[in-house]
Amino acid sequence: MNAGCRLVQGFIGAVTFFATPAGLITAAGLTDAALPTTASAQVKDVAPYHAVVTGDATPLRCADITGAYRVAELAKGQVVIVDGESPDWSRVAYPPKTGAFVRIEESQLDGSTVKLTQPSKLRAANAVSGFGASWKSLLNEPLAAGASLKLIETVKADDGTVQGYRVVAPDSARGFIAPSALRRATDAEIAAYKKSIGAPAETKPVEAKPAEPKPAETAPAENKPGPSDNSLLKPMTPEGTTPTQPPTQPTTQPENTPTVVEQKPVQPAAQTPPRAVGTLEALEVSFQKVRKEPVLEAELDPLIVEIDRAIEVTDKTKFPRRHAQLVQRRDYLKLQVDYRDRLRTLEEAKRRIDEARGQSQQRLAELEAQRVYTVVGQLLPSNVYDGKDLPLMYRLQAVGGVVPRTLGYVKPQEQLQLPAKLGMVVGLIGRASLDPSLRLNIFDAVRVDVLKAADTVAPASNSAPPENPPEPSPENQPGEPAADAGDGQPPQ
């Protein structure tokens, strides 16, 4: 790994920026702008709209934070749906058929479907490092137990053990893209996108026209003949009365007359001005700072975005050298991103191994604590197997018998601390193997517990040993070393 770091550092050491006049920067369309900082504003909900990816292999990330891992790479021209924005991030719906992970502990395979056995938020799938490095929860709210998800593939460990499943992410799954990598989609692009996913085309509602008012129907007046001297145009009055003015007809508006409402033109919402592109000098300063940061903490991804934006506005034919320098800087940062992702994967694997080792050791300790002793006896030094000419072993002698009896020999192990337990009654847990020549057991101990201290051990016989045992006479001295007193063999 250190060699890899030196190789990368050697590569970047060979890449150098040359002084560029400020006038050339202005000619290239670059303006001074501060680069984004580590902190980012919270993503806020917006009315959903369609956007188009503007760059090749644009990363879709699992969270709106610097250094979040990739869940997919989007192709140039791909259409996405945006429903959240901040100055640094756009929140988009997962493209169709994008995968997610579900753990084996919370799911059950049913043919080509995975059913949840308990509520789960799923895991955002790490596109680079796979299942083990997919630490981010995909959903804000867990799916209920019993929910069904379409299976993509079964995820297995190196030993073939099933760890979980890759499934098609639900519609509520969201990822994050840099706003600079998106633009608003046109109507034609939206229509083509909906056709590609089989979505029904939108139909505009037909505006209902108001019904034209019909004139009120009136019954025709009956024309009765009158005296010849009365005009039909004058009202008839009975004799002896004064004529009066005819009653005024009330003016009434016909029913169902449509009301005309004056419509004011809708003012378009103010567009947020695009972020300015960083100058070559500003990007170089930021590059040198990021290069000196620890790789796990460095702001690699935002700087790659800013350099990509500078590459897009730099005319390669007019400024080939500057364009090549920007590309070299970006390629180096991408190497660092890959190295960082691999390092995170290794750290995660190490953590899992340490966790598994701790669990195994705890389990072994529990099993050992539950075992009964293989043999119980008094631990004594051996005069035969003293480690000088023959291998070092300790004698295990029966306790409480009339005649001392050797039960077997215990092989020394440093962690058992057997010299400190000599003369004590011990309980031994381990494996016993019968030595055919000695006709005794040789014990490979796993654990040796002290049951009684040396001063409380009862003698093997009821009679006390003589204070001064008789010395053998010179003629009875054996020519060879005497056999161990407790080896269980009769004298020859």
Residue pairs with C-beta under 8 A, 6 or more apart in sequence:
1 343
4 339
5 339
8 332
8 335
8 336
8 339
11 332
11 335
12 291
12 332
15 325
15 328
15 329
15 332
17 280
17 284
17 325
17 329
18 321
18 325
20 280
20 281
20 322
24 319
24 322
25 279
25 280
25 281
27 318
28 313
28 314
28 315
28 318
28 319
28 322
29 277
29 313
29 314
30 277
30 278
30 279
30 280
30 310
30 313
30 314
31 276
31 277
31 279
32 276
32 278
32 279
32 282
33 275
33 276
33 277
33 278
33 279
33 282
34 282
35 278
35 282
35 283
35 286
35 302
35 303
35 306
36 87
36 88
36 299
36 302
36 306
38 66
38 299
40 64
40 65
40 66
40 86
40 87
40 88
40 89
41 86
41 87
41 88
42 86
43 64
43 84
43 85
43 86
43 89
43 91
43 176
44 84
44 85
44 86
45 83
45 84
46 82
46 83
46 84
46 85
47 83
48 81
48 82
48 83
49 81
49 82
49 184
49 185
50 79
50 80
50 81
50 82
50 184
50 185
50 189
50 190
50 193
51 79
51 80
51 81
51 82
51 90
51 92
51 182
51 183
51 184
51 185
52 77
52 78
52 79
52 80
52 182
52 183
52 184
52 185
52 189
53 74
53 75
53 76
53 77
53 78
53 79
53 80
53 177
53 181
53 182
54 76
54 181
54 182
54 183
54 312
55 76
55 181
55 308
55 312
56 75
56 76
57 73
57 74
57 75
58 73
58 74
58 75
58 76
58 177
58 178
58 181
59 70
59 72
59 73
59 74
59 177
59 301
60 70
60 71
60 72
60 73
60 74
60 92
60 94
60 95
60 98
60 175
60 176
60 177
61 68
61 69
61 70
61 71
61 175
61 176
61 177
61 301
62 68
62 69
62 70
62 71
62 124
62 126
62 136
62 138
62 175
62 176
63 124
63 136
63 176
64 86
64 88
64 89
64 91
64 176
66 299
66 301
66 302
67 296
67 297
67 299
67 300
67 301
67 340
68 136
68 176
68 301
69 124
69 126
69 127
69 128
69 129
69 133
69 134
69 136
69 341
69 344
70 126
70 127
70 128
71 94
71 98
71 124
71 125
71 126
71 127
71 175
72 94
72 95
72 98
72 127
72 175
73 127
74 80
74 95
74 177
78 95
79 185
79 189
79 190
79 192
79 193
80 92
80 93
80 95
80 177
80 182
81 92
81 93
82 90
82 91
82 92
82 182
83 91
83 92
83 93
83 174
84 90
84 91
84 174
85 91
85 179
87 179
87 275
88 178
88 179
88 302
89 176
89 177
89 178
89 179
90 176
90 177
90 178
90 179
90 182
91 174
91 175
91 176
92 174
92 175
92 176
92 177
93 171
93 173
93 174
94 169
94 173
94 174
94 175
96 197
97 168
98 168
98 169
98 173
98 175
99 125
99 152
99 166
99 167
99 168
99 169
100 122
100 123
100 124
100 125
100 138
100 166
100 167
100 168
100 169
100 170
100 173
101 122
101 123
101 124
101 125
101 131
101 134
101 155
101 164
101 165
101 166
101 167
102 114
102 116
102 120
102 122
102 123
102 149
102 164
102 165
102 167
103 120
103 123
103 163
103 164
104 162
104 163
104 164
104 165
106 116
106 117
106 118
106 119
106 120
107 114
107 115
107 116
107 117
107 120
107 164
107 165
108 114
108 115
108 117
109 151
109 154
109 165
110 148
112 150
112 151
113 148
113 149
113 150
113 151
114 148
114 149
114 150
114 151
114 165
114 167
115 146
115 147
115 148
115 149
116 143
116 144
116 145
116 146
116 147
116 148
116 149
117 145
118 145
119 142
119 143
119 144
119 145
120 142
120 143
121 137
121 138
121 139
121 140
121 141
121 142
121 143
122 137
122 138
122 139
122 143
122 167
122 169
122 170
122 173
123 131
123 134
123 135
123 136
123 137
123 138
124 134
124 136
124 137
124 138
124 173
124 175
125 131
125 134
125 166
126 133
126 134
126 341
128 338
128 341
128 345
129 341
129 342
129 344
129 345
129 348
130 155
130 345
131 155
131 163
131 164
132 345
132 348
132 349
132 352
133 341
133 344
133 345
133 348
135 348
138 169
138 173
139 170
139 172
139 173
141 172
143 170
149 165
149 167
149 168
149 170
150 167
150 168
151 165
151 166
151 167
152 165
152 166
152 167
152 168
153 165
153 166
154 162
154 165
154 166
155 162
155 163
155 164
155 165
155 166
156 162
156 163
157 163
178 302
178 305
179 275
180 274
180 275
180 305
180 308
180 309
181 305
181 308
185 193
191 201
194 200
194 201
195 201
210 256
210 258
211 256
213 254
213 255
213 256
213 257
214 254
215 254
216 252
216 254
223 232
226 232
226 236
230 236
235 243
235 246
237 243
237 244
277 306
277 309
277 310
277 313
278 286
278 306
278 309
278 310
280 310
280 322
280 325
280 326
283 303
283 306
283 307
283 310
283 326
283 329
284 329
286 303
286 306
287 303
287 307
287 329
287 333
290 298
290 299
290 300
290 303
290 333
291 298
293 299
295 336
295 339
295 340
295 343
296 340
296 343
296 344
298 336
298 340
300 333
300 336
300 337
300 340
301 337
303 333
304 330
304 333
304 334
304 337
307 326
307 329
307 330
307 333
308 330
310 326
311 323
311 326
311 327
311 330
314 322
314 323
314 326
315 323
316 323
368 429
368 446
368 447
371 429
372 429
373 427
373 428
373 429
373 449
374 428
374 429
374 430
374 431
374 432
374 443
375 396
375 407
375 408
375 427
375 428
375 432
375 441
375 443
376 399
376 425
376 426
376 427
376 428
376 451
377 396
377 397
377 398
377 399
377 407
377 425
377 426
377 428
378 396
378 397
378 398
378 399
378 423
378 424
378 425
378 426
378 457
379 394
379 395
379 396
379 410
379 418
379 421
379 422
379 423
379 424
379 425
379 426
379 448
380 394
380 395
380 396
380 397
380 422
380 423
380 486
381 394
381 395
381 422
382 393
382 394
382 395
382 409
382 484
383 484
383 485
384 390
384 481
384 483
384 484
384 487
385 391
385 392
385 393
385 394
385 395
385 409
385 484
386 392
392 412
393 409
393 410
393 411
393 412
393 442
394 409
394 410
394 412
394 418
394 422
395 406
395 409
395 410
395 484
395 486
396 406
396 407
396 408
396 409
396 410
396 426
396 428
396 443
397 404
397 405
397 406
397 407
397 460
397 486
398 404
398 405
398 406
398 407
398 460
399 425
399 457
399 458
399 460
400 458
400 460
401 460
402 460
402 461
402 462
403 460
403 461
404 460
404 485
404 486
405 460
405 486
405 488
406 440
406 484
406 486
406 487
406 488
407 440
407 441
408 432
408 440
408 441
408 442
408 443
409 438
409 440
409 441
409 442
409 443
410 418
410 428
410 443
410 445
410 448
411 442
411 443
411 444
411 445
412 418
413 445
416 445
416 447
416 448
418 448
421 448
421 450
422 454
423 454
423 457
424 450
424 451
424 452
424 453
424 454
424 457
425 450
425 451
425 452
425 457
426 448
426 449
426 450
426 451
427 448
427 449
427 451
428 443
428 445
428 447
428 448
429 445
429 446
429 447
429 448
429 449
430 443
430 444
430 445
430 446
430 447
431 443
431 444
431 446
432 441
432 442
432 443
432 444
433 441
433 442
433 444
434 440
434 441
434 442
435 441
435 442
438 487
438 488
439 488
440 487
440 488
459 465
483 489
483 491
